[in-house]
């Protein structure tokens, strides 16, 4: 289940954050999204060491944390889409399929 969606600008400024859980978890999810930006920067700046190639926009699983998995998508204009799920058995192909279905991203 998707518990949080975030859109982050090219200067790592939050443009949109929406959580789909109780209000108590909203701050925790905001923190998780913010921490995931470090992983995105690491993958973009060191494409050979970790993650996909620089020309791939779907970054895949950024990191698992507690009961969540965090996925990332990077546009050509360096806008980042961060997706936090509670499904620990979800596959990268399932998440990339969601991105393909929403081709307007």
N, C-alpha and C positions, 0 to 999 in steps of 0.2 A: 504494500500500500504506500502511495506517495504521501509523505507527511509535510514536505516543504519544497517550494519552488522559489528560486531566487534568480534575478537578473542583475548582473553586476557590470558596471561600466568599464571602459578601457583603462581608467585610472583607479580601479578597484573601489569605486564608489557605488553603494547599493542603489539601484534604480527601482527595484521592486522585490519585496520579500513577502511571501504568503505561506503561512503555516496552516495545516489542516488538522490540528490537534487542540488539546486544551490550552488555555492561556498560560498555564504554568510552564509548558514546554516551549513556548514561543521564543523566549530568551535563549534557552539552550540550543534550539535549532539555529537561531541567528548566529550564535557563537560557532557552531559547527560549520555553517556556510562561510563565515569569515576565515576560519582555520583552513578550509579547503582551498582558499585563494593562494596560499603558500605552495600547495601541491601543484596547482595549475601553473604557477610561475616557474616552478622547478621543471615541470615537463616541457614547457615552452622553451625555456632557456637551455635545457640539456636534453634534446630529443633523442640522442643516441644512448644515453644512460638509462632512461626510463620512459615508458609509455610509448604512444604512437609517434609516427613521423610528424614533422612540423606542418605538412600540408593536410593532415587529417584533422577535421574539426571535432569529431567525437573523441573525447579524451578517455572514455570508459570509466571504470571504477577508480576513483581518486583514493579513497581509503575507507575501510570499515571502522566504525567506532561504536562501542557498546552494542545497542540493538539496532543500529542504523548502518546503511551503506550510502556513500556519497558518490554521485556521478557528475561528470562535467562535459560541457559542450562549449567550444570556443568559435566565435564567428570570425569572418575575415577582418572585421573592424575591431577585433579584440574585446567584444562584449561577451561576457561569460554567462552561461546558463548552468545553474547548479540544481541538482535534483537529489533530495534525501528520501530514502525509502526505508521501510521497516522489514521488507522482505529480504531475509538474509540468503535465500536460495535463488534469487533472481539472477539471470545471466546477462552479460554485456550485450548479447545479441537482442535480447528483449528490450533493453533500454534504447539501443540504437534504432530498433524498429519503431519505437515511439517517436524518435527524432525524425525518421524518414516519413512517417505518417503526417507529421506536422511540418511539411515541406516549406511552410512560410517562414520558418526560422532563418 
